[in-house]
């Protein structure tokens, strides 16, 4: 679970730095706001494809994520 929390914290930090709202990021990723909320709370594990898109969209280095 710690890895998911780390990913959620990294997503939130990157969103803040890029001044993106949850709805904006969800739209960029093609997911609904319910899934976005669960990702941000660390409640779900994103698919490999979604995780890759998250990291690329937010420019988070892969090595920063456990």
MMTF fields as JSON, N, C-alpha, C and O atoms, coordinates in Angstrom:
{
  "mmtfVersion": "1.0.0",
  "mmtfProducer": "UNKNOWN",
  "numBonds": 263,
  "numAtoms": 264,
  "numGroups": 66,
  "numChains": 1,
  "numModels": 1,
  "chainsPerModel": [1],
  "groupsPerChain": [66],
  "chainIdList": ["A"],
  "bondAtomList": [4, 2, 8, 6, 12, 10, 16, 14, 20, 18, 24, 22, 28, 26, 32, 30, 36, 34, 40, 38, 44, 42, 48, 46, 52, 50, 56, 54, 60, 58, 64, 62, 68, 66, 72, 70, 76, 74, 80, 78, 84, 82, 88, 86, 92, 90, 96, 94, 100, 98, 104, 102, 108, 106, 112, 110, 116, 114, 120, 118, 124, 122, 128, 126, 132, 130, 136, 134, 140, 138, 144, 142, 148, 146, 152, 150, 156, 154, 160, 158, 164, 162, 168, 166, 172, 170, 176, 174, 180, 178, 184, 182, 188, 186, 192, 190, 196, 194, 200, 198, 204, 202, 208, 206, 212, 210, 216, 214, 220, 218, 224, 222, 228, 226, 232, 230, 236, 234, 240, 238, 244, 242, 248, 246, 252, 250, 256, 254, 260, 258],
  "bondOrderList": [1, 1, 1, 1, 1, 1, 1, 1, 1, 1, 1, 1, 1, 1, 1, 1, 1, 1, 1, 1, 1, 1, 1, 1, 1, 1, 1, 1, 1, 1, 1, 1, 1, 1, 1, 1, 1, 1, 1, 1, 1, 1, 1, 1, 1, 1, 1, 1, 1, 1, 1, 1, 1, 1, 1, 1, 1, 1, 1, 1, 1, 1, 1, 1, 1],
  "groupList": [{"groupName": "UNK", "atomNameList": ["N", "CA", "C", "O"], "elementList": ["N", "C", "C", "O"], "formalChargeList": [0, 0, 0, 0], "bondAtomList": [1, 0, 2, 1, 3, 2], "bondOrderList": [1, 1, 2], "singleLetterCode": "X", "chemCompType": "L-PEPTIDE LINKING"}],
  "groupTypeList": [0, 0, 0, 0, 0, 0, 0, 0, 0, 0, 0, 0, 0, 0, 0, 0, 0, 0, 0, 0, 0, 0, 0, 0, 0, 0, 0, 0, 0, 0, 0, 0, 0, 0, 0, 0, 0, 0, 0, 0, 0, 0, 0, 0, 0, 0, 0, 0, 0, 0, 0, 0, 0, 0, 0, 0, 0, 0, 0, 0, 0, 0, 0, 0, 0, 0],
  "groupIdList": [1, 2, 3, 4, 5, 6, 7, 8, 9, 10, 11, 12, 13, 14, 15, 16, 17, 18, 19, 20, 21, 22, 23, 24, 25, 26, 27, 28, 29, 30, 31, 32, 33, 34, 35, 36, 37, 38, 39, 40, 41, 42, 43, 44, 45, 46, 47, 48, 49, 50, 51, 52, 53, 54, 55, 56, 57, 58, 59, 60, 61, 62, 63, 64, 65, 66],
  "secStructList": [7, 2, 2, 2, 2, 2, 2, 2, 2, 2, 2, 2, 2, 2, 2, 2, 2, 2, 6, 7, 7, 2, 2, 2, 2, 2, 2, 2, 2, 6, 7, 7, 2, 2, 2, 2, 2, 2, 2, 2, 2, 6, 7, 1, 7, 7, 7, 2, 2, 2, 2, 2, 2, 2, 2, 2, 2, 2, 6, 7, 7, 4, 4, 4, 7, 7],
  "xCoordList": [0.822, 0.0, 0.856, 0.449, 2.037, 2.908, 3.26, 3.323, 3.493, 3.815, 2.693, 2.942, 1.45, 0.301, 0.178, -0.173, 0.471, 0.437, 1.516, 1.293, 2.701, 3.803, 3.409, 3.687, 2.771, 2.319, 1.283, 1.35, 0.337, -0.705, -0.08, -0.477, 0.883, 1.543, 2.308, 2.302, 2.962, 3.697, 2.751, 3.058, 1.603, 0.608, 0.118, 0.061, -0.233, -0.744, 0.293, -0.038, 1.533, 2.605, 2.802, 2.946, 2.808, 2.981, 1.79, 1.957, 0.596, -0.597, -0.499, -0.808, -0.073, 0.055, 1.092, 0.862, 2.234, 3.303, 2.848, 3.249, 2.009, 1.527, 0.2, -0.352, -0.302, -1.572, -2.711, -3.49, -2.783, -3.843, -4.877, -4.525, -6.135, -7.192, -7.36, -6.854, -8.08, -8.362, -9.145, -8.87, -10.115, -10.919, -10.092, -10.285, -9.173, -8.315, -7.45, -7.346, -6.828, -5.971, -6.794, -6.38, -7.939, -8.806, -9.151, -9.126, -9.472, -9.778, -8.597, -8.756, -7.414, -6.198, -5.916, -5.387, -6.275, -6.011, -7.165, -7.018, -8.315, -9.486, -10.127, -10.671, -10.067, -10.707, -11.759, -11.741, -12.669, -13.696, -13.195, -12.163, -13.942, -13.477, -13.492, -12.748, -14.32, -14.323, -12.998, -12.426, -12.518, -11.238, -10.102, -9.166, -10.181, -9.146, -9.078, -7.985, -10.212, -10.253, -9.633, -8.881, -9.942, -9.393, -7.879, -7.16, -7.398, -5.95, -5.272, -4.218, -5.892, -5.296, -5.321, -4.515, -6.243, -6.294, -5.456, -5.303, -4.912, -4.108, -4.944, -4.441, -6.216, -7.131, -7.074, -7.464, -6.597, -6.519, -5.121, -4.382, -4.8, -3.54, -3.848, -4.671, -3.199, -3.476, -2.914, -1.922, -3.56, -3.039, -1.666, -1.317, -0.906, 0.416, 0.297, 1.1, -0.695, -0.907, -1.242, -0.678, -2.159, -2.552, -1.395, -1.184, -0.655, 0.496, 1.507, 2.049, 1.762, 2.697, 2.193, 2.97, 0.893, 0.315, 0.384, 0.648, 0.145, 0.252, 1.657, 1.848, 2.635, 4.029, 4.453, 5.147, 4.038, 4.393, 3.68, 4.298, 2.402, 1.613, 2.119, 2.225, 2.433, 2.875, 4.393, 4.918, 5.094, 6.559, 7.183, 8.069, 6.691, 7.231, 8.235, 7.884, 9.473, 10.467, 10.031, 9.616, 10.134, 9.721, 10.442, 9.858, 11.701, 12.467, 11.949, 12.317, 11.102, 10.509, 9.323, 8.808, 8.892, 7.733, 8.159, 8.838, 7.749, 8.093, 7.266, 7.399],
  "yCoordList": [-1.205, 0.0, 1.254, 2.288, 1.167, 2.343, 2.866, 4.078, 1.961, 2.38, 3.17, 4.113, 2.787, 3.497, 4.882, 5.85, 4.964, 6.247, 7.16, 8.358, 6.589, 7.353, 7.885, 9.04, 7.056, 7.49, 8.602, 9.609, 8.427, 9.44, 10.769, 11.824, 10.724, 11.958, 12.61, 13.834, 11.809, 12.344, 12.986, 14.03, 12.353, 12.903, 14.249, 15.226, 14.297, 15.539, 16.652, 17.797, 16.324, 17.311, 17.854, 19.061, 16.96, 17.373, 18.196, 19.157, 17.816, 18.581, 20.005, 20.968, 20.125, 21.445, 22.279, 23.455, 21.669, 22.379, 22.848, 23.916, 22.046, 22.384, 23.131, 23.484, 23.367, 24.073, 23.395, 24.046, 22.083, 21.308, 20.906, 20.495, 21.024, 20.537, 19.037, 18.466, 18.423, 16.985, 16.717, 15.754, 17.566, 17.388, 17.575, 16.855, 18.538, 18.752, 17.527, 17.067, 16.995, 15.824, 14.613, 13.855, 14.431, 13.314, 13.405, 12.401, 14.609, 14.804, 14.496, 13.892, 14.91, 14.65, 13.157, 12.683, 12.421, 10.989, 10.155, 8.955, 10.798, 10.071, 9.178, 8.123, 9.595, 8.827, 9.714, 10.936, 9.087, 9.879, 10.376, 9.928, 11.304, 11.919, 10.938, 11.131, 9.889, 8.893, 8.134, 7.911, 7.742, 7.039, 7.969, 7.547, 9.232, 10.199, 10.346, 10.375, 10.439, 10.561, 9.341, 9.476, 8.168, 6.937, 6.878, 6.444, 7.309, 7.356, 8.316, 8.01, 9.478, 10.49, 10.087, 10.573, 9.206, 8.705, 7.445, 6.947, 6.928, 5.71, 4.466, 3.454, 4.529, 3.412, 2.366, 1.219, 2.743, 1.79, 1.822, 2.799, 0.733, 0.616, 0.887, 0.192, 1.884, 2.138, 1.019, 0.38, 0.798, -0.174, 0.302, 1.469, -0.583, -0.229, 0.905, 1.838, 0.819, 1.84, 3.193, 4.217, 3.197, 4.448, 5.033, 6.246, 4.184, 4.671, 5.331, 6.388, 4.718, 5.292, 6.649, 7.599, 6.749, 8.014, 9.085, 10.252, 8.683, 9.614, 10.183, 11.396, 9.29, 9.711, 10.618, 11.612, 10.28, 11.095, 12.449, 13.485, 12.439, 13.674, 14.642, 15.844, 14.111, 14.968, 15.12, 15.842, 14.436, 14.492, 14.092, 14.767, 12.979, 12.423, 11.344, 10.407, 11.459, 10.418, 9.072, 9.002, 8.03, 6.689, 6.262, 5.572, 6.665, 6.257, 6.892, 6.456, 7.912, 8.552, 7.762, 8.075, 6.744, 5.952, 4.548, 3.859, 4.134, 2.773, 1.755, 0.557],
  "zCoordList": [0.0, 0.0, 0.0, -0.529, 0.59, 0.66, -0.726, -0.932, -1.682, -3.04, -3.68, -4.43, -3.387, -3.939, -3.315, -3.99, -2.02, -1.331, -1.884, -2.064, -2.158, -2.746, -4.121, -4.444, -4.92, -6.241, -6.094, -6.799, -5.191, -4.979, -4.561, -5.056, -3.66, -3.212, -4.357, -4.486, -5.185, -6.326, -7.342, -7.916, -7.555, -8.476, -7.958, -8.706, -6.684, -6.099, -6.158, -6.464, -5.868, -5.907, -7.323, -7.516, -8.306, -9.696, -10.184, -10.936, -9.755, -10.134, -9.595, -10.298, -8.359, -7.745, -8.496, -8.78, -8.815, -9.521, -10.901, -11.364, -11.553, -12.897, -12.866, -13.908, -11.664, -11.464, -12.231, -12.927, -12.083, -12.718, -11.676, -10.57, -12.026, -11.147, -11.364, -12.33, -10.446, -10.577, -11.852, -12.568, -12.13, -13.336, -14.607, -15.587, -14.591, -15.755, -16.016, -17.154, -14.963, -15.143, -15.568, -16.445, -14.959, -15.344, -16.833, -17.545, -17.295, -18.709, -19.608, -20.669, -19.185, -19.973, -20.079, -21.085, -19.027, -18.991, -19.534, -19.764, -19.739, -20.248, -19.204, -19.533, -17.937, -16.869, -16.199, -16.349, -15.464, -14.791, -13.435, -12.934, -12.857, -11.604, -10.434, -9.472, -10.491, -9.414, -9.384, -8.317, -10.558, -10.626, -10.217, -9.538, -10.626, -10.258, -8.741, -8.174, -8.086, -6.626, -5.954, -4.99, -6.453, -5.871, -6.058, -5.159, -7.209, -7.446, -6.466, -5.909, -6.267, -5.401, -3.923, -3.13, -3.562, -2.185, -2.011, -0.895, -3.109, -3.042, -2.832, -2.347, -3.192, -2.972, -4.073, -3.856, -5.243, -6.352, -6.962, -6.847, -7.602, -8.323, -9.794, -10.39, -10.381, -11.799, -12.666, -12.317, -13.788, -14.742, -15.206, -15.031, -15.784, -16.302, -17.315, -17.311, -18.17, -19.197, -18.568, -18.955, -17.599, -16.953, -16.157, -16.162, -15.482, -14.707, -15.636, -15.313, -16.783, -17.754, -18.232, -18.325, -18.538, -18.988, -17.903, -18.192, -16.65, -15.525, -15.422, -15.327, -15.442, -15.299, -16.451, -16.237, -17.668, -18.825, -18.792, -19.04, -18.492, -18.487, -17.433, -17.678, -16.254, -15.148, -15.087, -14.239, -15.99, -16.042, -14.699, -14.174, -14.171, -12.923, -13.308, -14.024, -12.846, -13.146, -12.542, -11.385, -13.331, -12.907, -11.625, -10.79, -11.464, -10.284, -9.004, -7.913, -9.112, -7.929, -7.383, -6.31, -8.116, -7.736, -7.357, -8.119, -6.166, -5.691, -6.425, -6.177]
}
